[in-house]
């Protein structure tokens, strides 16, 4: 059974390994580490199976200028799921849970970066 929850400090190393494995370079893992420390309002969720992180998603602050008005929302990126656990709904569960949390927090929109399907 998979549990979706907010990332805890003890998840950080597993999240870093997951992002490095999923994207085959450390670039996304470095982005996650930087955003985690620079953006206290970011939302980092993990999908956990037993004690192992099998998925991760990060939402961080973005601002859009709409007709001269700055509107603040959240950007979704990156999202990663272990290769052997992909296409089983874990990513969709992470997105759904994240959007529900952000809606409760009052964010008017979420921008999805890098994935045309969403």
C-alpha positions as semicolon CSV with decimal commas, in nm:
position;residue;x (nm);y (nm);z (nm)
1;X;0,000;0,000;0,000
2;X;0,127;0,345;-0,096
3;X;0,099;0,643;0,136
4;X;0,121;1,001;0,006
5;X;0,247;1,248;0,268
6;X;0,445;1,565;0,316
7;X;0,820;1,511;0,294
8;X;1,001;1,476;0,627
9;X;1,368;1,565;0,693
10;X;1,457;1,196;0,704
11;X;1,325;1,157;0,345
12;X;1,569;1,406;0,190
13;X;1,842;1,155;0,096
14;X;1,593;0,908;-0,052
15;X;1,428;1,190;-0,250
16;X;1,767;1,298;-0,384
17;X;1,853;0,940;-0,490
18;X;1,510;0,899;-0,651
19;X;1,545;1,218;-0,857
20;X;1,898;1,126;-0,968
21;X;1,780;0,780;-1,074
22;X;1,464;0,902;-1,247
23;X;1,633;1,178;-1,446
24;X;1,974;1,007;-1,493
25;X;2,161;1,326;-1,393
26;X;2,182;1,520;-1,066
27;X;2,027;1,835;-1,219
28;X;1,671;1,781;-1,090
29;X;1,797;1,658;-0,753
30;X;2,000;1,978;-0,724
31;X;1,695;2,187;-0,817
32;X;1,485;2,013;-0,551
33;X;1,754;2,073;-0,288
34;X;1,785;2,440;-0,384
35;X;1,410;2,505;-0,391
36;X;1,357;2,321;-0,064
37;X;1,597;2,556;0,114
38;X;1,511;2,877;-0,075
39;X;1,131;2,850;-0,077
40;X;0,978;2,773;0,262
41;X;0,629;2,788;0,110
42;X;0,706;2,505;-0,135
43;X;0,516;2,179;-0,101
44;X;0,718;1,858;-0,123
45;X;0,526;1,530;-0,115
46;X;0,651;1,173;-0,116
47;X;0,490;0,843;-0,206
48;X;0,603;0,581;0,043
49;X;0,573;0,204;0,019
50;X;0,656;0,062;0,361
51;X;0,960;0,273;0,455
52;X;1,087;0,344;0,105
53;X;1,024;0,660;-0,096
54;X;0,907;0,547;-0,440
55;X;0,781;0,883;-0,567
56;X;0,826;1,255;-0,513
57;X;0,666;1,577;-0,631
58;X;0,759;1,938;-0,568
59;X;0,539;2,246;-0,597
60;X;0,716;2,581;-0,560
61;X;0,603;2,945;-0,580
62;X;0,558;3,116;-0,917
63;X;0,413;3,453;-1,013
64;X;0,232;3,545;-1,334
65;X;0,173;3,898;-1,458
66;X;-0,183;3,908;-1,588
67;X;-0,294;4,241;-1,734
68;X;-0,058;4,428;-1,505
69;X;-0,160;4,232;-1,196
70;X;0,079;3,990;-1,029
71;X;-0,095;3,662;-0,945
72;X;0,089;3,414;-0,725
73;X;0,046;3,041;-0,761
74;X;0,258;2,727;-0,760
75;X;0,463;2,547;-1,021
76;X;0,477;2,168;-1,036
77;X;0,822;2,033;-1,117
78;X;0,987;1,800;-1,086
79;X;0,795;1,482;-1,026
80;X;0,969;1,145;-1,014
81;X;0,865;0,783;-0,959
82;X;1,099;0,484;-0,941
83;X;1,122;0,326;-1,286
84;X;0,985;-0,011;-1,174
85;X;0,685;0,164;-1,010
86;X;0,590;0,389;-1,304
87;X;0,258;0,358;-1,487
88;X;0,085;0,232;-1,171
89;X;-0,086;0,556;-1,065
90;X;0,173;0,681;-0,815
91;X;0,243;1,002;-1,009
92;X;-0,129;1,071;-1,049
93;X;-0,182;1,022;-0,675
94;X;0,101;1,267;-0,600
95;X;-0,048;1,528;-0,835
96;X;-0,401;1,484;-0,698
97;X;-0,295;1,507;-0,333
98;X;-0,073;1,808;-0,405
99;X;-0,351;1,994;-0,587
100;X;-0,595;1,925;-0,302
101;X;-0,349;2,063;-0,045
102;X;-0,273;2,371;-0,255
103;X;-0,642;2,439;-0,313
104;X;-0,701;2,431;0,064
105;X;-0,409;2,673;0,104
106;X;-0,579;2,914;-0,137
107;X;-0,349;2,903;-0,440
108;X;-0,543;3,010;-0,751
109;X;-0,344;2,805;-1,004
110;X;-0,071;2,550;-1,061
111;X;0,162;2,558;-1,360
112;X;0,295;2,221;-1,474
113;X;0,643;2,240;-1,623
114;X;0,790;1,988;-1,865
115;X;0,500;1,746;-1,914
116;X;0,255;1,825;-2,198
117;X;0,005;1,558;-2,082
118;X;-0,073;1,766;-1,773
